[in-house]
């Protein structure tokens, strides 16, 4: 809806949380991995919101 008077978006809460929790597993030694997972998901979700997401972006930087 490009002519909408407001920005339309979708709630990506679960999409942001699940990979982070999976990486962290409640262990202090996994905090850095969880932070990387959060940053990656935030970037991918941002790309999705802008209409720039492609599935091959999932494997970039691994």
C-alpha positions in Angstrom: 0.0 0.0 0.0 2.4 2.7 -1.2 -0.2 5.5 -0.8 -1.1 4.7 2.8 -0.7 7.6 5.2 1.3 5.4 7.6 3.9 2.7 7.3 2.5 -0.8 7.3 4.6 -3.6 8.8 4.4 -7.0 10.4 5.3 -8.1 13.9 8.6 -10.1 13.6 8.8 -10.8 17.3 8.9 -14.6 17.1 11.2 -14.5 14.1 13.7 -12.4 16.0 13.5 -14.4 19.3 13.6 -18.0 18.2 17.1 -18.1 16.5 18.5 -16.1 19.4 17.1 -18.4 22.1 18.3 -21.4 20.1 21.8 -20.0 19.9 21.9 -18.9 23.5 20.5 -22.0 25.2 20.8 -20.2 28.6 24.6 -20.6 28.6 26.9 -17.7 29.2 29.4 -19.0 26.7 26.8 -18.7 24.0 26.0 -15.0 24.5 28.2 -13.8 21.6 26.6 -16.3 19.2 23.1 -15.2 20.4 24.1 -11.6 19.7 25.2 -12.5 16.2 22.0 -14.3 15.6 20.0 -11.3 16.8 21.9 -8.9 14.5 21.5 -11.2 11.5 17.7 -11.6 12.1 17.3 -7.9 12.6 19.1 -7.2 9.3 17.1 -9.8 7.5 13.8 -8.6 8.9 14.7 -5.0 8.0 15.3 -6.2 4.4 12.0 -8.0 4.4 10.2 -4.9 5.6 11.7 -2.9 2.7 10.8 -5.6 0.2 14.5 -6.5 -0.3 14.6 -10.0 1.3 15.7 -13.0 -0.6 16.0 -16.5 0.8 19.7 -16.8 -0.2 20.4 -14.0 2.4 19.9 -16.6 5.1 23.2 -18.3 4.4 25.3 -15.1 3.8 28.0 -14.5 6.4 28.0 -18.1 7.8 
